Amino acid sequence: MAGITGVDGLASGIQTTQIVDAMISAQRNATTVQESRKALLEARLEAVRGFNTRMLGAQLELSNLRSGAAFNTNTATSSNSGVLSATANSSAVAGSYNLNVTKMASAHQLAAAGQASRSANLGSGTITLQMGNGAPVELSVSSDSSSLDAIARQISDAGLGVTAYVVQQDGADPYRLVLQSQQTGLSSAITISADGDLAGLFSGMETLSAADDAQIQMGSGSLIFSSSTNQFTNVIPGVTINAASTGSSTLTVGRDVSGAAEAITSFMESMNQAIDYLRANTEVDLEGGQSGILLSETDLRRGLDSVIRQIFTAVPGLPTSMNNVTSIGIGIDRTTGQLTVDQGVLSAKLTSDPNGVAKLFNNSGVSSDPGIEFASMGAATKATQPFTVDITQAARRAETTGANLSNDPIVIDASNRAFGLSVNGRSYAMNLAEGTYSSAQLVAHLQAVLDGELGPQDKVNVGVNGDGQVQLSTQRFGSAATLRVDASSANGVFGFSTGLTAGANVVGTINGQAATGSGQILTGTSGDAEGLALIVRSTTPVSNATLSVNVGLGTRLGSRFSALTDSQSGAITAKENSLTSSISNIQEQVRRVDERLELRREGLLRQFRTMETLIGQFQSQQSFLEGSIAAWNNLARSVGSNRRN
């Protein structure tokens, strides 16, 4: 409704707007109190959100601890970085390894005979080009596009992994066509020939650089590893080695405790941020008479205290010497309430017992059977009692058995060096190095070649069974693991079956209820065992094994954090919702009062307008009467004067 204006003192001279505003302001004093309360609640809501942000930050740091990654970090240190460097993943096998880089990988490089011109056409013909053990590819060259430059472009543009270019040397016939493999290793060796007018160009190619694999010898024995590049992933499990030059180096692989120490310290520091924030907002200033904005929020203090108490609660099932964070240097400052970390004690514990420290924060298990291990547990897993585990079928790899290799020596040459196989549905073609081998050397060489060529998910182990027969088996377990050897020339030596073989998943029950097997992982699907995952390494059936689960601080603290920060049911969320609702209610109350007062103001102004109108009318009548009386008086005086005359 539009406001009523323009009535001040039109007839009465009274400042009606000021009078009405004063009346309305007096009636609005009650809403001023409400607005002050609303400002207080908004400040409190902002403080609650600040506390929530800090608790969520601590919860994020806790999740880094719960993931276990911080406790599974390894390092690899080379004594001679000029020879090799290395990185180690979480599965790296710790130890000290004496390694000798005996060869560096090189790319094949060939040069054709010199020509007098690089632009003159040489005639027509067909070039046959083969990379390693791949299929030969024919390139047809026309007589009008057969110069050295044109042939180089045609080879380079064929997408065969070969770069061709023309160089100029000194002397007669200075122009030479050079072919270079784009990849290093024996598998990228170039074989080239031509017919027609070009036959002479490609006959008697000069080798500028031979294709070769890099090789690393471990120790002083016969264990040699090959790679088509200067990077090795097959020498030490979980370690990637980058060769830089030939020579010897000692590679030390071990646990990196700095990552775990940093993760633990970061969690404690983030907790201290939350502790300091809540203390600052709940303190009472006795001198100034002021209190923290969150002083009355006892639910928040109780929630934070619950988290802190859980941090210092012993983890059931762990050794008493290592079942509490105080044993790894974590304490509390009784004056400030802050958590403290003794870095010396923490580092020493991580060095001497890294698994023990990890079990403090992460879930773990103790099995009565060494072939059954705890892997993980789900949110629905109830770890109140030991679980009973029965295995009726152990997981198996995909395997194939070949011939007995007892007939030494074994010669590998161009006629029998090609070896191909399919692993987990992916095909690989490779070449063995030509040479004379004992059976043990050939098995070791095949392992090295497979390690260098197969992808990380397709690794295959080479071994010899009790009958002297060579065997291949996938590192992967389960029905998804498949293996098939191609009918390649090298298989004439090894004699593997060319049929497809597959592995098998583990089969068993947990607490008498069927569980789901995937490779070696057995996962409970119902009851207390729902979400419980076990690693079954046993190669034979197992009956009545028991497994006790120890719930680490990570999971226990997770529930305490959720009680505070959960977006649906957390105490902080409930407080935020309550404050938001109270603020909205006050806003609505003030809005309604303002609406009523505005109506009251307009009503008063309307009444004053009516009054001014009436006063105006009265003033008009007064003027009329005053005029009439004056006229009458004048008339009377005039009549009286006439009579006297």
N, C-alpha and C positions, 0 to 999 in steps of 0.2 A: 504494500500500500504506500503510495507517495506521501511524503511528509507534508504537513500544513505549515506554511511559512507566511511571512509578511503581515502579521497581525499586531506587532508590538506598538502599543500606545496610539493607535490610529484615532481613537476617540478619547480614551481614558488617560493616555500618557504613561501607562504602566508598562514596564519591561516584562511582558508576559512570557517570552521564551526563556529568559533567565529564571523566572519563577518556576516554570514547568520543568526545566532541566534540573533545578535544585531539588524539586520534589522527586523526580525520577531517580536522580543520583542517590538520594537518601534511601529510596526503596531498593536500589541495586547493591547496597553494601553487603548483603548476604551472598551474592554471586562473587564478589571480590574475594571473599574468604574461600569459596570453592575454587576460584582460579588460582589462588595461592597454593591450595592443596594439589591441584592439577600440575602445577610447575614442580612441586616436590616429587610427585609420583613419576613425572617424566624424567627427572634427574635420577631417581631411583631405578627406573627401567633402563636408562643408559648405563648405569653402574652394573646392573645385573647382566646386561649384554656384554660389558667389558669383562666381567668374571667368566662368562660362558666362553668368550673368545680365548681366554687364557687356558681354560680347562680343555677346550677342544685342541689347542696347540699341544698340551701335555698328552692328550689322547693320541694325537698323530705321532708323537715321538714314541709312545708306547707301542703303536702298531709296527714301527720299525724294529723294535725289540722282539715283538711277537712273531714277525715273519721269519726269524731265525737267520736271515741273510747276514746280519752283522757278526754272527758267531761262526760263519762258514767262509770267511775270507782268508785266502792264502796268498802268499807272495813267492816269487821265484827270483833269486838273485844270482847273477853270473859273476864269476871271478874275473872274466875277461870279456867285457862288453864289446871289444873290437872283433871278437870271434862270434859271439852269439848273445842274444837277449831273450827273455822269456816272460810270459804272463801265466798265472795259475788261476783256475776257477775253483769253485767250492769243493769239487770232487778230486782235486789234485792229491796225488800220493806223496806224502812228506818224505824227505830224505835228501841225501847228498849224492850227486851223480857226476861221475867223471865222463865227459863227452869230448869226442874228437871229430871236428868237421873235416872230413877227408876230401870232399868234393863240393863245389858250388854248382847249382843248376845253371845251365846255359841254353840259349836259344840257337837253333840250327841256322847257319848262314852259309850260303853258296854263291859262287860267282861264275858266270859263263865266260867263255873265251872272249878276248878283246875284239872290237870291231872298229873299222875306220870311221864310221859315221853313226850318230845316234838317231838321225832322222831318216836315213835311207831305208826303204822297204827291203826286207830280206826274203820275201816269198810267202807262200801259203803253207799251212800245215795244221796239225792238231796237237795241242799240248796236253799231256796226261799228268795230272798233279794229285798226289796222295799225301795226306797228313797222318803220320803215325800208322795206326792200324785201321784207319778209316777207309771208306770206300773211295776208289779213284774217281776223279772228276775230269772230264774232257773239256778243253777250251778250243774252239775252232777259230783259227786266225786267217783272215782274208789277206790276199796279196797286197791290197792297197792300204792296209792298216797293219803292217808287220814290221815297223821300225822298232828299235829297242825301246823308245819312249812309249810307243803304242802298246807293245807287249807288256811293259811294266804296268801301265794303267789297267790293262785288261786283267792281269793276274791280281793286282791289288783290289780291284773292284769286284772280284768274283766272290768275296766273302768267305774265303777258305781258311782264314787265319794266317795268310802269308802277305807280307809287304814286299813289293818289288820296286826297285828304283835303279837309275843309271848313274854310274860314277865315271869320272875322267881321271885316268892315271897318266904318268909320263910315258914317253916313247911312242913307238908305232902302235897302231890299232888301240888307241887309248880308252875307248868307251866300253865299259863292261856292265852287263846286267847282273844285279845282285838280288838274291831272294833271301828274306829273313823271316823266320817264324815269329809270330806275335806272342807266342807262349814259350816258356822254357820247358825242358824235360824231354825224355826219350819219346814220350807219347806225341810230341809235336815235331818229330823229325820229318823233313821234307824229302819226298821221292818224286822226281820229275823226269820226264822224257818227252820226245816229240817225234813226229814223222814228217815226211815231205821235205820241203825246203828248209825246215827249221830243225831237222834232226841233228845237224852238225853243231848248231848253237848250244844245244842242251846235252851234248855228249861230252863226257870228261869234265863235268862241273868240278870246280875247285872248292874244297871245304875250307871256308874261312874260320868257322867256329862250329864244332861238333855239337849236336844235341846231346844233352846229358842231364841226368838227375843229380840233385844234391844228395850227399850221403853223410850220415852221422854214425860213428862207431861208439858204442857204450863200453866203457872200460877198456880192457886189453884183449877181450875175447872175440868171438865170431859174431856177436850180436850187432848187426848193421841195419840201419834204417834208411830208406830212400824216399825222396819226395821230388815231384816234377817241378816244384818251386823251391825257394829257399826257406819256406815255412814248413815246420813239422808239427803235426798234432798226434803222432803215433809213437813217440819215443817214451814219454812218461804220461800216464793217464791224467787227464785234466790239465795238462800243461801245453801251451803253444810256444814253440821255439822258432826264433827268427835267426837264421844263419847270416852272418855278415862277411865272413872270410874263413879260409881254412885255418885250422889250429885247434888248440885244446882249451877247455874251460871246465871249471867245476860249477855245477848248477845246484844251488841249495833251495829246496822247496820246503816251506813251513807255514805254520799258522800266523796270520797277521792279527795281532791282538788289538791294534790301534783302532780298528773299526768298531769292535765291540765296546772298547773303553769309551770311545766317542759317543756311541749310541746310548750307553748307560748314563754318561754324564749329561748329555743333551736332555734326556728325560728328566733327570733330577733338577736341572736348571729350569726347565719349563714348568715343573711343579713349583719351584720357588717363585716364579713369576706369579702364579696363581695365589700362592700363600701370601706373598707381599701385597698383592692387590686387595685381597679380601681383608687383610689386617688393616691396611691403610683406610679402607672404607667402613670399618667397624670400630675404629678406635674412638675413645672419648677423651676430649681435651679438657682436663679438669680446670686448667687456668682460664681458658677462654670460654668454657661452658658449652663447647660445640661437640657434637657426636657425629660419627661417620654415617653416611647416607644409608648404609646397609646394616646398621646396628641391630635393627629389629628382625633381620632376615635370618633367623636361627636355622632354617632348613638348609641354607647354603653352607653355614658353618658346620652343621652336622654332616652334610654330604662330603665336604672336604676332609673333615676329620676321619670319616670312614675310609676314604682313599688312603690317607696317611697311615692309619692303623693297619690296613691291608698290606701296605708296602713292607711293614716290619713284622708281619705275621709269618711264622715258619711254614714252609711248603711241606705238607704231609707226604711221607713216603721217601723223602730224600735223607741221606746221612745227616746226623745232627751237626756234623762239622761243616756242612755246606747246605743247610736248608733255610738260611735266613740271610738277608742282604747285609746284615752287620758283619757277616763273615767275609765279605768282599770289600769292606771299607766304607759302607754306607751308614751314616749316622744322622742325628738330628740335633740342631742347636736349640737348647732348652730356652734360651733367652729370646731369640727371634722366631723360632719355629721353623727355620729353614732346614732343608735337607743338606747334608754335607757329604763330600766324596773324598776319601783318602786315595789319591791317585797312585801312590806307591803300593798300597795294599791291593788295590784293584788290578793294577798291572801285573803284580806278582801272582795273583790268583788266576788271572787269565792265561798267564804263561804256564803255570804248573798244572792247572786243571780247567782248561777251556770248556770241556764238556760239562763239568760240574757247574760252572757259572751259567752256561746255556740252559741247563735244566732248571735253574732257579726261575728263569723268566719264561721258558717254553715248556709245553706239555711233553711228557716223556713216559716211557713204559718199561716195565720189568717183566720178562717172559721166562717161564720155566723151561722153554725149549730154545736152544741157540739158533735154530733155523727160523724162528718167528720173531719179528721185531715190530715195535710200535712205529707207525708212520705219522698219523695225525688223528684228530678227533673233530667231530662236528658240533654245532650248537646243540643238537638234540642228544648227543652222547651223554649218558649218565654213568660217571666213573666212580660209583659208590662201592662196588664190589668187583673182585677179579672176574675177568671174562674167561670162559672156557672155549678153547679153539680146537676144532678137529679138521684135519686136512685129508681129503680122500684122493686128491690128485695134485701132484706138484706141478708147477709151471715148467714148460719146456721151451727150449730154443728151437728154431728151425735148423736142421743138421743134414749133412750129406757125407757119405764115406766113399773114399777113393781107393786106389791101389796101394799095395805094399811097395815102398820106395827103397827097398834094401839093396837094389842093384847099383852100387856105386862103381865108377862115377857116373853122373848124369850130365849130358851135354845139352845145353840150350843154345840154339842158333836161330837164324832167320826162319827156319822151317817149322819151329815149334815154340816160338816165344809168345805168340798171341794168346791172351787169356781173357775170357768174358764171362760175366755172370749177372744175374738179376737179383737184387736184394730189396725186399719190401716193395716190390713192384717197380723199382728203378733199375735201369740197365747201365752197365759199365763195361767199357772195353779198354784193355791195357796191354802192355808188353812187359815180359820178363827181360832182365838184362842177359845178354848172351854171355856164355861162359861155361865152365865145368864146375859142377857142384857135388858135394856129398849129399846124401838124403837130408841130413840135419840142416845143412846150409841152404838147400833148396826150400825146405819148409820155412826157414827163417826169412829167406828172401821173398817168398810168396806173401808172408805176413807183412813184410815191410812194404811191398808193392800195394797190397790191399789197403793198408793203413794210409798210404799216401794218396790213393785214388778215390776211396769210398767216402761218401758224405758222412757227416757226424751222426746222423740217425741210422746209418746203414753199416756200421762197423761189423766186421766178421773176424772171428778167431780161427787161426790155423793150428792144428795139433796132430798128434799121432796117437792112435789107440794102442791097447795092449797087444794087438796082433800086428803092429807095425804099419797099419793102414793110415794114410793121411785123412784128416777130417776137417770139414768146414762147419762152423756153427755161428749163427748170428749172436751178437751181444744182446740183442733185444729178445725178450721173452713174450710168449703169448700167441694167440691165433693170428694176430696182425703181422707177425714176423714170418716172412717167406724167403726162400732161397732156391735158386735154380742156376746150375752151371751150364754155360753154352757149349755147344759142340765145337769149340775153338781148337787151334792146333796144340796148345799147351795141355789141353785136357787129355791128349793122347799119352802124355807122361803121367798125369795124376789119376786118370781113370775115374773121375767122379760121375755119378749118375746125372743125366741131364733132365730128369723129371723134377717137378715142383714139390718142395717139401715145406711144411708149415709147423709152427710151434703150437703150444697149447696153454690156455689160461689155468691158473690155480683154481681148484674147486674145494669148497669146504663150508663149514658152519661156524657161527659165533653164538655161544649160549644156546646151541641146539637149533638155531634158525639159519636157513640158507643165506649165504652172503654172496655178493657179486664179485667175480674174479676178472681181472684185467692184467694179463701178464703175471707178475709176481704180487700184485696188489689185491688183497682181499678186503672188501668193504662191507660193513654191516648195513642192512637196509631197514631194520625194524627193531622195536624194543629198546632196551638200554644201549644196545650196540649200534643204533642208527648213526651213521656218519663216521664210525670208527674204522680207520684204515690201517691195515697191517701189511708189512712186507714179509712174504713167505719165501725164504731162501732155501728151505729144506728141499732135498731132491727125492724124498720118500714120504709116504703118508705119515701123518702125526695124529695121535689120539690123546685126548684129555690134557692138552697143554693149557696152562693158565697164564693170563697176562693182566698185570695190575697197571693202571694208568695213574700217573702223578700229574695233577693239574697245576701248571706253573703259575707264577705271579702274573704273567701277561693275561691269561684268561681270567684269573680271579680279579685282577684290577679292572679288566674290561667290563665286568658286570657292575663294579662300583662306579666307574665312569658313566656307564649307560644310565644308572639310576639318577645321575645328575643331568647329563647332556642329551639324552635321547630326545629326538625331535617330536615324539608323540607323548611319551610318558615320563620324561625326566623332570626332576624337581626344579631345575632352572627353567625349563620350558613352561612348567606349571606356573612358576612365579611370573615369568614374562607375560603369559596369557592373563593372569590375574591382574597385573598392573595395567596391561593394555585395556582390559575390560573396565577397570575402575576409571581410567582416563577417559574412555569413551562415554561412560555413564555421566561423568562430570560435564563433559562437553555437551551432552544432550540436555542435562539439567540447566546449564547456563543458556543454551540456545532457547529452551522453552521460556525461561524467565525473561530473556531479552525480547522474545516475541510478545509476551504479556505486557512488559513495560512499554514496548513500542506502541502497542494498542492503547495503553493507558495514556501515553504521551499525546497521541493523536486525539484521544477523547478530550483531554484537558485543553489542548489547543483549540479544539472545536468549540468547547464551552466558552473559552475566552473570546473566540471570534464572535460567537453569538452575543456575548456581553458587550463587545465593542460595537456591534451592530445596534443593539438596543440603546447603548449610551449615545451613539450617533443620532439615532432617531429622537431620543429625549432632548439632545442638544438642538436638533432642528426645531422641535416643538417649542423649546425654550426661546429660541431666537424668534420664532413666529409670535409667541405670546409677548415677548419683550417689545417687538415691533408694534404689535397691536396696542399694547398698553401705552406705548409712547405716542402712538397716533391719537389714541383716545385723550391722553393728557393734552396734547397739542390742540385737539379740537375743543376740549373744555376750556382751555385758556383763551382760545379765540372767541368762543361764545361769550365768556365773561367779559372780555374786553369790549365787545360790541355793545353789551348791555350798559356798561358804564358810559359809553359815549352816547 
